[in-house]
Amino acid sequence: MVRLKQRYVLCEIVTPDERRLMCHTWKSHDVYTCVRNAIVKAHGDYGIAIMQSSLSVKYLNALTRIVLLRVRRGLHHMLIQSLMFVNKLNNQDVFLHTLHISGTIRSCEKFLVRYHYWQLPVLLRDCTTAEERYKVEQSMKKCLEKLTSHTNSSTKRTAV
């Protein structure tokens, strides 16, 4: 029996006006429909016919605006090309920025931890009050601990 291999595409939903859209009501079905329409727009009936069986939204976090899409290996190139045609999500202007492509969900999770760690100094710079600054600093410490624990656990596995 042959195992079907998948590719996971980690994307960030970017909105033009971040302050105006603080409360997101996005659902995974909305993102799926938006991506599906973009595939139809970019590759027509052929594109959606070969991708529809394997395309799915595995993870969506509306607060951090992170989406994890799964598609069969070999078709991820068509998916990435189609993401350029995404411009509306629930009548809000958005676009999808591809962050990472991987063969496993686990490597996407590791990348996401590193990515959030890289984004925390930007949040620290934008803080206006001392309380906000303290919360961001605590988040940075937690993220650093998590990042080092992920790194240590992955080196232990490879050494065995």
Secondary structure, DSSP 8 states (H G I E B T S, - for coil): -----EEEEEEEEE-S-TTTT-S----HHHHHHHHHHHHHHHHHHHHHHHHTTT-EEEEEETTTTEEEEEEETTSHHHHHHHHTT--EETTEE-EEEEEEEESSHHHHHHHHHHHHHHHHHHHHHT--SHHHHHHHHHHHHHHHHHHHHHHHHHHHHHH-
